[in-house]
Amino acid sequence: MDLGIEGKWALVCAASKGLGKGCATALVKEGVNVVITARGAEVLEATAAELRKLGRGEVRTVAGDITTAAGRAAALAACPQVDILVNNAGGPPPGDFRQWDRDAWIKAIDANMLTPIELIKATVDAMAERGYGRVVNITSSSVKAPIDVLGLSNGARSGLTGFIAGLARTGIAARGVTINGLLPGVFDTDRIRTVSAATAAREGKTLEQVAEGRQRAIPARRYGTPEEFGSICAFLCSVHAAYITGQNLLADGGAYPGTY
């Protein structure tokens, strides 16, 4: 299927590895020009070299912290126009809410709620003027089914989800701009290894035991891959997804037990 986005420009945040890299890879394969960001310059450049080997869209890099005003300004300056925005940031650490002070909460909200909102604010009106725009917010399955040790993430990402539910249904919807959430379940990334390590320490298990238990709880009986996550993201960014907005799409191997 031709996704109809060849030649578009995309800003993909936290794209040096994991789910962000999966999204950037899928977009480049479709001929999209991408600006990818991450804090670690070395890993970011290695990822860019991989993407350039695909021989499709142009790939630019901006090393910096997207959760800061300076980091966002640098990323936006590197992108001639943002037709596609993929918001992504590393999740806050797991733990017990009794351990978190105000600073921990503000850091989580700043990274996982306010940063995406600032980037949307900086790009969405120009998208509407051009008559085409796609915003995909990578959040978490925890906004549908909270995860006990991820309270910071539960709170911050749910705040973003509520905000987007209103914004996506404003006048931009009639001007070719869609905004959706893409909610990953358990994927084979550094993030799940961090969470699994915390679970293993808390429950006195090995990482292998935790992984086996988690996979048994997923109807697909495996973790997802960044590549298949990226393909879902690319579809949401395509011309074929123009009638999908304000939605939260779960990619979790069937783990969420609800009907709705």
N, C-alpha and C positions, 0 to 999 in steps of 0.2 A: 504494500500500500504506500502510495506517495503521500506523505504527510503535508505537503504543500507549504513547507517553511524554509525551503532552500534560499539562502541569501539573507535571511533574517539575522538580527543581532540578539544575542542572549547574554545576560549576566547571570552566572551561576556561582552562588556563594558556597564557601567551604567545600571546594571541588577538587582538592588535591587527592582525596581518597574517599572510600566508603560510598555512601549513597549519592553525595554530590558529584563524585567522579563518575558514577554510573549514569547520572543524568547528563552530564557534560558529554560523555562518550556517545550516548544515544543521539543527542542533538547534532554533534559534529558529523555523525554517520548520515544524518539527513541533510547535510550541507549547510548547517547553521554556523554562523560566525560566533565565537564565544569569547567572553572575558571571564576567566576563572580566578577566584580569589582563595586565599588561605593564609594563615599566619606563618607557616614554615616555607621559606623561599625555596629551599633545596628540593623538598618533596613536590612542591608546586611545579617547579621547572621540569622535574622528571615526568610528571603527569602530562604537562604540556607537550613534551617531546613525544610521548605515546600518542596523544591526540593528533599531532601533526602528521604522524605516519599514516593516519587514516586517509589523508589526501583529499579532504573535503573542505570544510569551512576554515576560515582564519582563526587562529588561537592566540589570544593575548593573556598575559598574566599580570596580576597585581598582588604582590605580597603585602599583607597587612591585616589588621583586625577589623573585620566588617562591623563589629559591635561598637566601634568608635566613629565619631563624626568624620575624623580625618580618613579613616579606612573606607568609609562609604563614599566620601568625596573622590578619593583616588580611583576607586572602582568605577564609579559613574563617569569620571573624566576619560577613562580608557575605552569606553563603549560609545561609538558614534551616535547610536540611538538604541534604546532598550525596547525591543519588540517583545522579548520574553524575559521574565524575571523569575529565577528560581531561588527562593529564600531558603536558607539553610544555615544552621549554626550548631556547634557542638552542644549537646544537652548538659544541663547542670549535674553535679555529682549526686549519686544516690545517698540515702541516709535516713535518719530519723528527724522529724520536724523539730524535735526538742533541741537538736544540735545547731539549728540554723538561726542566725541573728538577722537583723534587718538588712545588713550589707549583703548577705547571701541571697536573700529574696530579691533585692534590687538588682543584683548582678544577673540573676536568672530571668527576671522580667525584662531587663534591658536587652539581653541577648536573644531571648526567644519570643518576645512580644513586641517591644518597642523598635528594635532594629528592623524587622520586616515591615512594620508600619511606616517607618521613615523612608525606606527604599520604595515602598509603594507610593508614598506621597510625592517622592521625587520623580516618578516615572509615569504614573497612571494617566495624568491629564494629556501628556504628549501622545501616549498610546491612543487615547480616545480621539485626539485630533487627526491621527493618521488612519483611524478606523480599524486598527488591529492591535490587540495586546493580549498577552497571556501571563498570568501570575500563578505560580505554583508554590505554595508554602509547604515545605516538608516539616511536618509536625510529628505526631506519634499516635499509635493506637491507644495511648493512655488518655486521649481526649474522649474516647468512647468508653473505655474500661480502665479506670485509673489503676496504676501499679503502685503498690504500697510504699516501696522504697524510693520511688521517683516523685515525691511530693512537690519538689521545686518545678520539675518539668510538667507535672499534672496541672499545676496552677498557672504557670506562665503560658503554656501552649493553649490551655483552655481559654485564657483571656484573649489570645490572638484569634482563636476560632470564633468566639462570640463577636468580636469586632468585624471580622471578615463577613460573617453572616449578614450583617447590615450593609456594609460597603458594597458587596458584590451585587446587591439588588438596587443600587442607586442608578442614576442616569448613565453611568458608564456601560451598563449591560446592553443598552440599545445602541452603543457606539462601537461594538466589536471587541470589547474588553471582557475577559473572563478572569475570575479569581477563584481558585479552588485549593483545598487542602489535600495533600497526599500523605496518608497516615501509615507509616511502616509498622509492621509487627516486628518479629524477630528476624533480623537479617545478619548475615555473616560479615560483621564489621568490627572495628576496634571498640565501638560503643557497647556492643553486646558482650564483648569480652570483659570490659570494665565492670558492667553490671553483674555479670556472672561471677567475677572474682569476689565482688562484695557479697553476693548470695552464698558462695562457697565458704567464705570466712564466717559468715553469720550462722550457717547451718552445719559447719564442720564437715563439709564435703569436698571432693576434688572437683576441679573444673570439668573433667570428663563426666562425672556423675551429674553435675548441674546441667551440662549440655544435653546429656541423654534424657534427663527428666523433662527439660523444656521441649525437646523435639517430640517426645511422646505425647505432649499436651497439644501439639499442633496437628490438625487433621492431615496436613500434607506430609507430616513426619520428617520435616527437614527445616532448616533455616532458608530464608530467601537469599537471593544473590543480588548484588548491586546492579548487575546487568539487566535483570528482569525488572527491577525497580525503575531503572533509567528508561526502559521501553514504555512503561506506563506513563512516566512523566512526559516523554516526547509526544505521546498520543494526546495528552491533555493540552499540550502546546500547539497542536496541529489545527488545521482548518476544519477537520472533521469533528472537533470537540467544541465547536462554536455555540452549541446549545446547552452546554454543561457549565454552570457557574454557581457559586455559592455552595458547592458540595464538598463533602469530605469523604474521599475514597480510601477505603481500607485495603491494604495489601498485607495480609497476615497469614496466608495459607489456611484460612478458615478458622482461625483461633477464636475470634470474637463469637460468643455463643448466642447473641441476640438476633432477633428477626429484623429489626430496624437499625 
